[in-house]
Amino acid sequence: MTLKSRAERTLAAAALLLAVVVAQDTPAPASAQTPDVRIRIKRGSITRLALRLDEWVPSGDLASSQTAAQQARAVVKNDLTISGLFTLTEGPAVTDSAALSGLSEQAELAVEIRAHGSDFEVQARLYGLPGRSLISEKSYRASDVQLRRAAHQLSDDVVFQLSGEKGIAQSQLAWAQKVGGAKEIFVADYDGYGARQVTRDRNLDFSPAFSPDGRTLAFTSLRGRTFAIVLLELGTMREKVLASYSGSALSPSFSPDGEEVAFATSRDGNHEIYAIRRDGTGLRRLTHSPGIDVQPSYSPNGRQVAFCSDRAGSAQVYVMESDGSNPRRVTRDQARNEAPSWSPKGTLLAFMARQGNGYDVCMADASGGQVYNLTQGKGSSESPHWAGNGRHLVFVSNRDGRPRLHILNTDSGETFALPPAEGVQTPAWSR
């Protein structure tokens, strides 16, 4: 989306809310008892650990546990594949000492799942190989409707035990999606499954943003004849209009403490960046320029705000202090650079850059410098947003023929298409 005619400037200003960044640091050691089974992670460089994924052993009510074992194991396998930390092999458990000595894997995940009616107990053991020394053991209890969530938790525990990095499998995505002639907000697991519609305004809702605790969404919504910022509590489904003016209010971004929301509004005739407290008080203006300033994004420490502005002629990425002082330009090429977003570590900015007839997702150091193209012209790639681990991002791409959500592993360049949904826009990823 670009800054075009007056009729499109409002939607375009909100559409300049697409950004993703990648930041990786070496994590803390996984565990003192497993010094030889550990993944070393540093930015742009990961040596994958060879992990054996055993067949899951069903017990109890076999009719239920066999089906559940197949389904939950597939979820874990997908999670571990997307993590990009492992080279997976599969097969039955190997306990014979002679056979163990011949294995090339460094770790093994063995799981038993017991069914008690519609409830399940999952017993997972993680071993170091070839000696099959126990690294960790954990039990998960879940009903049939909670089993996928339990599988995601198991995946995150494996990632943490072997890398020291917090996993992303229990995080969620939100996005805008076409429903008839309207756009509504949807929320799903990070892998795109379990999608549920959380707004039913039969109007235009887009640009969702998760609060830091993941319990609230801020989004742009057409209310009457103007675009407003709305807060939605996901637990209670209660809505609150946070900011609504005679001019539009667009592209919300939560501060790291969740107490403030930055957004763009044309209340004074031109789109500028403002911030407001979550209770609706303390409105303050941050930018003052003759251009269009939109798509604010708080830095992880809350001290800076990145945004998009066409004050120099074309849309470019800028950074300012959180009080609006010291604005400086980050991108300086001729392409339109839109929708900045901070990496979780606060060192990088991701954004979408106009390339020919479409966009690519790019990133650059937050202080300026070399720009890296992450999607390399494979379709038009828009609206990127970081995962909490700073190594994955979600974005919308039509590389498969129609716009759908994709996850990109920024270390390996691997891309994973999520379950198709028509008319998706502006995804956000919870931390």
C-alpha positions as CSV (number, residue, x, y, z in Angstrom):
1,M,0.0,0.0,0.0
2,T,1.3,3.4,-0.9
3,L,0.6,7.1,-0.4
4,K,-1.6,8.0,-3.4
5,S,-4.7,10.1,-3.9
6,R,-6.5,12.0,-1.1
7,A,-9.1,9.3,-1.0
8,E,-6.4,6.6,-0.3
9,R,-4.2,8.6,2.0
10,T,-6.0,7.4,5.1
11,L,-5.8,3.7,4.2
12,A,-2.3,4.2,2.9
13,A,-1.2,5.9,6.0
14,A,-2.4,2.8,8.0
15,A,-0.9,0.5,5.4
16,L,2.5,2.1,6.1
17,L,2.4,-0.1,9.2
18,L,4.3,-3.1,8.0
19,A,7.6,-3.8,9.5
20,V,9.8,-6.6,10.7
21,V,13.3,-6.9,12.0
22,V,15.7,-9.7,12.9
23,A,17.9,-9.7,15.9
24,Q,19.7,-12.7,17.3
25,D,22.0,-12.9,20.3
26,T,23.7,-15.8,21.9
27,P,21.3,-17.3,24.5
28,A,22.0,-18.4,28.1
29,P,23.3,-22.0,28.5
30,A,20.5,-24.5,28.3
31,S,21.3,-26.5,31.4
32,A,24.3,-27.3,33.5
33,Q,23.5,-31.0,33.3
34,T,23.6,-31.1,29.4
35,P,26.9,-29.4,28.5
36,D,27.3,-31.4,25.3
37,V,23.8,-31.1,24.0
38,R,23.3,-27.5,23.2
39,I,22.6,-25.3,20.2
40,R,24.8,-22.2,19.8
41,I,22.8,-19.3,18.4
42,K,24.2,-16.0,17.2
43,R,22.9,-13.6,14.7
44,G,22.9,-15.1,11.2
45,S,24.6,-18.3,12.2
46,I,23.1,-21.4,13.7
47,T,24.5,-24.9,13.7
48,R,21.5,-27.2,13.8
49,L,21.3,-29.9,16.3
50,A,20.4,-33.4,15.1
51,L,17.3,-34.4,17.0
52,R,15.6,-37.8,16.8
53,L,11.8,-37.6,17.0
54,D,10.5,-40.9,18.2
55,E,7.1,-42.4,17.3
56,W,4.7,-41.5,20.1
57,V,3.5,-44.4,22.2
58,P,-0.3,-44.4,22.8
59,S,-1.8,-46.0,25.9
60,G,-5.1,-46.0,27.9
61,D,-8.1,-45.7,25.5
62,L,-6.2,-46.6,22.3
63,A,-9.0,-45.5,20.0
64,S,-8.5,-42.0,21.3
65,S,-4.8,-42.0,22.1
66,Q,-3.7,-43.3,18.7
67,T,-5.4,-40.5,16.8
68,A,-4.3,-37.9,19.3
69,A,-0.7,-39.2,19.1
70,Q,-0.6,-38.7,15.3
71,Q,-2.1,-35.3,15.5
72,A,-0.1,-33.9,18.4
73,R,3.2,-35.4,17.1
74,A,2.5,-33.6,13.7
75,V,2.1,-30.3,15.5
76,V,5.4,-30.8,17.4
77,K,7.2,-31.8,14.2
78,N,6.0,-28.7,12.4
79,D,7.0,-26.5,15.4
80,L,10.5,-27.9,15.6
81,T,10.9,-27.6,11.8
82,I,9.8,-24.0,11.8
83,S,12.2,-23.2,14.7
84,G,15.1,-23.8,12.3
85,L,17.2,-25.2,15.2
86,F,17.1,-28.9,14.4
87,T,17.8,-31.5,11.8
88,L,15.0,-34.0,12.4
89,T,15.1,-37.7,12.0
90,E,12.2,-40.0,12.8
91,G,11.6,-43.6,13.9
92,P,10.8,-45.9,16.8
93,A,12.6,-45.5,20.1
94,V,16.1,-47.1,20.2
95,T,17.1,-48.5,23.6
96,D,19.6,-51.3,22.7
97,S,23.0,-50.0,23.7
98,A,24.7,-51.3,20.5
99,A,22.1,-49.6,18.3
100,L,22.4,-46.4,20.4
101,S,26.1,-46.2,19.8
102,G,25.5,-46.2,16.1
103,L,23.1,-43.3,16.1
104,S,24.3,-40.0,14.6
105,E,21.7,-37.8,16.4
106,Q,22.7,-35.7,19.4
107,A,19.3,-35.8,21.2
108,E,16.1,-37.8,21.3
109,L,12.5,-36.8,22.1
110,A,10.4,-39.8,23.4
111,V,6.7,-39.2,24.1
112,E,3.9,-41.4,25.6
113,I,0.3,-40.2,25.4
114,R,-2.4,-41.7,27.6
115,A,-6.1,-41.2,27.0
116,H,-8.6,-40.9,29.8
117,G,-11.9,-40.4,28.0
118,S,-11.6,-36.9,26.4
119,D,-8.6,-36.0,28.5
120,F,-5.0,-36.7,27.8
121,E,-1.7,-37.0,29.7
122,V,1.4,-36.5,27.6
123,Q,4.7,-37.7,29.1
124,A,7.7,-36.3,27.3
125,R,11.4,-37.2,27.9
126,L,14.3,-35.5,26.2
127,Y,17.5,-37.5,26.1
128,G,21.1,-36.8,25.1
129,L,22.7,-39.2,22.7
130,P,24.4,-41.6,22.3
131,G,24.4,-42.4,26.0
132,R,20.6,-41.7,26.3
133,S,21.2,-39.6,29.4
134,L,18.0,-37.9,30.6
135,I,18.0,-34.1,29.9
136,S,14.5,-33.3,31.0
137,E,11.1,-35.0,31.7
138,K,7.8,-33.2,31.8
139,S,4.1,-34.1,31.9
140,Y,1.3,-32.2,30.1
141,R,-2.4,-32.6,30.8
142,A,-5.0,-31.4,28.3
143,S,-8.5,-32.0,27.1
144,D,-9.1,-32.9,23.5
145,V,-9.6,-29.2,22.6
146,Q,-6.5,-28.2,24.5
147,L,-4.2,-30.8,22.9
148,R,-2.8,-28.6,20.2
149,R,-1.9,-26.0,22.8
150,A,-0.1,-28.6,24.9
151,A,1.8,-29.8,21.9
152,H,3.0,-26.2,21.3
153,Q,4.1,-26.0,24.9
154,L,6.0,-29.2,24.6
155,S,7.8,-27.8,21.5
156,D,8.7,-24.6,23.3
157,D,10.1,-26.6,26.2
158,V,12.3,-28.6,23.8
159,V,13.6,-25.4,22.2
160,F,14.4,-23.9,25.6
161,Q,16.1,-27.0,26.9
162,L,18.4,-27.4,23.9
163,S,19.0,-23.7,23.1
164,G,18.2,-21.5,26.1
165,E,15.9,-19.5,23.7
166,K,12.2,-18.9,24.5
167,G,10.2,-20.8,21.9
168,I,7.5,-19.1,19.7
169,A,5.1,-22.0,19.3
170,Q,2.7,-20.7,22.0
171,S,2.6,-17.2,20.5
172,Q,-0.3,-15.9,18.4
173,L,-1.0,-14.1,15.2
174,A,-3.6,-11.4,14.5
175,W,-4.5,-10.0,11.1
176,A,-7.2,-8.3,9.0
177,Q,-9.1,-10.5,6.6
178,K,-11.8,-9.8,4.0
179,V,-15.2,-11.0,5.1
180,G,-17.8,-10.3,2.4
181,G,-17.4,-6.6,1.7
182,A,-15.9,-5.9,5.1
183,K,-12.5,-6.5,6.8
184,E,-12.5,-8.1,10.2
185,I,-9.7,-9.0,12.7
186,F,-8.8,-12.7,13.2
187,V,-6.5,-14.3,15.8
188,A,-4.9,-17.7,15.5
189,D,-2.0,-19.9,16.8
190,Y,1.3,-18.8,15.3
191,D,1.1,-21.5,12.7
192,G,-2.2,-20.2,11.4
193,Y,-4.4,-22.9,13.0
194,G,-7.4,-22.3,15.2
195,A,-8.2,-19.0,13.5
196,R,-11.2,-17.2,15.1
197,Q,-12.9,-14.0,14.1
198,V,-12.7,-11.5,17.0
199,T,-14.5,-8.5,15.4
200,R,-17.9,-8.5,13.7
201,D,-18.3,-4.8,12.8
202,R,-19.2,-5.5,9.2
203,N,-17.0,-2.6,8.3
204,L,-13.2,-1.9,7.9
205,D,-11.0,-3.2,10.7
206,F,-7.3,-3.5,10.1
207,S,-3.7,-3.0,11.5
208,P,-4.0,-5.0,14.7
209,A,-1.3,-4.7,17.4
210,F,-0.9,-6.9,20.5
211,S,-0.3,-5.5,23.9
212,P,2.9,-6.7,25.5
213,D,1.0,-9.3,27.6
214,G,-1.0,-10.5,24.5
215,R,-4.3,-9.9,26.2
216,T,-5.4,-6.9,24.3
217,L,-5.5,-5.9,20.7
218,A,-5.4,-2.3,19.4
219,F,-6.6,-1.9,15.8
220,T,-7.9,0.7,13.3
221,S,-11.6,0.6,12.8
222,L,-13.9,2.7,10.6
223,R,-16.5,4.1,13.0
224,G,-19.1,6.2,11.2
225,R,-17.2,8.4,8.8
226,T,-13.8,8.3,10.5
227,F,-11.1,5.8,11.3
228,A,-10.6,5.3,15.1
229,I,-8.3,3.4,17.4
230,V,-10.1,0.6,19.2
231,L,-8.9,-1.6,22.1
232,L,-10.3,-5.1,22.3
233,E,-9.8,-7.3,25.4
234,L,-9.5,-10.8,24.0
235,G,-10.6,-12.5,27.3
236,T,-13.8,-10.7,27.6
237,M,-14.3,-9.4,24.1
238,R,-15.0,-5.9,25.4
239,E,-14.2,-3.0,23.1
240,K,-13.2,0.5,23.9
241,V,-12.8,3.4,21.4
242,L,-9.4,4.9,22.5
243,A,-9.0,7.7,20.0
244,S,-11.5,9.1,17.5
245,Y,-11.3,12.6,16.0
246,S,-12.7,14.5,13.0
247,G,-9.6,13.4,11.2
248,S,-8.6,9.7,11.0
249,A,-6.7,7.8,13.7
250,L,-4.5,5.0,12.3
251,S,-1.8,2.3,12.9
252,P,-1.6,1.8,16.7
253,S,1.5,0.6,18.5
254,F,1.8,-0.3,22.1
255,S,4.6,1.0,24.3
256,P,6.7,-1.8,25.9
257,D,5.0,-1.4,29.2
258,G,1.6,-1.5,27.6
259,E,0.5,1.8,29.2
260,E,0.6,4.0,26.0
261,V,-0.4,3.7,22.4
262,A,1.2,5.6,19.6
263,F,-0.8,6.2,16.4
264,A,-1.1,8.6,13.4
265,T,-4.0,11.0,13.1
266,S,-5.0,13.8,10.8
267,R,-6.9,15.7,13.5
268,D,-4.9,18.8,12.7
269,G,-5.2,18.5,9.0
270,N,-2.1,16.4,8.2
271,H,-1.1,13.0,9.5
272,E,1.2,13.3,12.4
273,I,2.3,10.9,15.2
274,Y,0.6,11.2,18.6
275,A,0.7,9.1,21.8
276,I,-2.1,8.6,24.3
277,R,-2.4,6.7,27.6
278,R,-4.3,3.5,27.6
279,D,-7.0,5.1,29.7
280,G,-7.6,7.8,27.0
281,T,-5.8,10.6,28.8
282,G,-2.5,12.4,28.2
283,L,-2.7,12.9,24.4
284,R,0.5,14.4,23.1
285,R,1.8,15.2,19.6
286,L,5.2,13.8,18.7
287,T,5.9,14.9,15.1
288,H,5.6,18.3,13.4
289,S,6.3,18.2,9.6
290,P,4.6,19.2,6.4
291,G,4.7,15.6,5.2
292,I,2.7,12.6,6.2
293,D,4.0,10.9,9.3
294,V,2.5,7.5,10.0
295,Q,3.1,3.9,11.3
296,P,4.8,4.5,14.6
297,S,6.7,1.6,16.2
298,Y,8.1,1.8,19.8
299,S,11.6,0.5,20.4
300,P,11.8,-2.4,22.9
301,N,13.1,-0.1,25.7
302,G,10.4,2.5,24.9
303,R,12.9,5.3,24.5
304,Q,12.6,5.7,20.7
305,V,9.8,5.5,18.0
306,A,10.4,4.5,14.4
307,F,7.9,5.8,11.9
308,C,7.4,6.4,8.1
309,S,7.3,9.9,6.6
310,D,7.3,11.4,3.2
311,R,8.7,14.7,4.5
312,A,11.7,14.4,2.2
313,G,9.6,13.6,-0.9
314,S,9.1,9.8,-0.9
315,A,8.2,7.5,2.0
316,Q,11.2,6.7,4.1
317,V,12.0,5.3,7.6
318,Y,12.8,7.7,10.5
319,V,13.6,7.3,14.2
320,M,12.9,9.9,16.9
321,E,13.1,10.0,20.7
322,S,9.8,8.9,22.4
323,D,9.1,12.6,23.2
324,G,9.3,13.5,19.5
325,S,12.8,15.1,19.7
326,N,15.8,14.4,17.4
327,P,14.1,12.9,14.4
328,R,16.6,11.4,11.9
329,R,16.3,9.5,8.7
330,V,17.3,5.8,8.6
331,T,16.7,4.8,4.9
332,R,18.1,6.9,2.1
333,D,17.6,5.0,-1.2
334,Q,15.2,5.9,-3.9
335,A,12.7,3.2,-3.1
336,R,9.6,3.8,-1.0
337,N,10.5,2.4,2.4
338,E,7.4,1.9,4.6
339,A,6.2,0.3,7.8
340,P,9.2,0.2,10.1
341,S,9.3,-2.2,13.1
342,W,11.9,-2.8,15.7
343,S,13.6,-6.1,16.3
344,P,13.1,-7.5,19.8
345,K,16.7,-6.7,20.7
346,G,16.3,-3.1,19.5
347,T,19.2,-3.1,17.1
348,L,17.5,-3.6,13.7
349,L,14.6,-2.1,11.8
350,A,12.6,-4.1,9.3
351,F,10.4,-2.5,6.7
352,M,8.9,-3.1,3.3
353,A,10.6,-1.5,0.3
354,R,9.0,-0.8,-3.1
355,Q,10.7,-2.9,-5.8
356,G,9.2,-2.6,-9.3
357,N,5.5,-3.4,-9.1
358,G,5.6,-4.9,-5.6
359,Y,7.4,-4.9,-2.3
360,D,10.2,-6.7,-0.6
361,V,10.8,-7.1,3.1
362,C,14.1,-5.5,4.1
363,M,16.0,-4.7,7.3
364,A,18.7,-2.3,8.3
365,D,20.6,-1.2,11.4
366,A,18.4,1.1,13.5
367,S,21.1,3.8,13.3
368,G,21.2,3.5,9.5
369,G,23.6,1.6,7.3
370,Q,23.5,-1.3,4.9
371,V,20.0,-2.5,3.8
372,Y,19.4,-6.3,3.5
373,N,16.7,-7.6,1.2
374,L,15.1,-10.6,2.9
375,T,12.6,-11.7,0.3
376,Q,14.4,-11.1,-3.0
377,G,11.5,-10.3,-5.3
378,K,9.6,-13.6,-4.7
379,G,6.2,-12.1,-5.3
380,S,5.2,-8.9,-3.4
381,S,6.0,-9.3,0.3
382,E,4.3,-6.8,2.7
383,S,3.4,-6.1,6.3
384,P,6.3,-8.0,8.1
385,H,6.2,-8.4,11.9
386,W,8.8,-10.0,14.2
387,A,8.4,-13.0,16.4
388,G,9.6,-12.6,20.0
389,N,12.8,-14.6,19.3
390,G,14.0,-12.0,16.7
391,R,14.7,-14.7,14.1
392,H,11.3,-15.2,12.5
393,L,8.9,-12.8,10.9
394,V,5.4,-13.1,9.5
395,F,4.4,-11.2,6.4
396,V,1.8,-11.3,3.6
397,S,3.0,-12.5,0.2
398,N,1.4,-13.4,-3.2
399,R,4.4,-15.6,-4.2
400,D,2.0,-18.6,-4.4
401,G,-0.4,-16.8,-6.6
402,R,-2.7,-15.1,-4.0
403,P,-1.9,-13.2,-0.8
404,R,-1.5,-15.4,2.2
405,L,0.5,-15.4,5.4
406,H,4.1,-16.7,5.5
407,I,6.7,-17.2,8.2
408,L,10.3,-16.4,7.3
409,N,13.3,-17.9,9.1
410,T,15.8,-15.0,8.7
411,D,18.8,-17.2,9.5
412,S,18.2,-19.8,6.8
413,G,15.9,-17.9,4.4
414,E,13.4,-20.7,4.7
415,T,9.7,-19.7,4.2
416,F,6.7,-21.5,5.5
417,A,3.2,-20.8,4.0
418,L,0.4,-20.8,6.6
419,P,-3.1,-22.1,6.0
420,P,-4.7,-20.1,3.3
421,A,-7.1,-17.3,4.1
422,E,-8.4,-14.9,1.5
423,G,-7.8,-11.2,1.6
424,V,-5.3,-11.1,4.5
425,Q,-3.5,-7.9,5.5
426,T,-1.4,-6.3,8.2
427,P,-0.4,-9.3,10.5
428,A,0.9,-8.9,14.0
429,W,2.8,-11.4,16.2
430,S,2.4,-11.6,19.9
431,R,5.5,-11.8,22.1
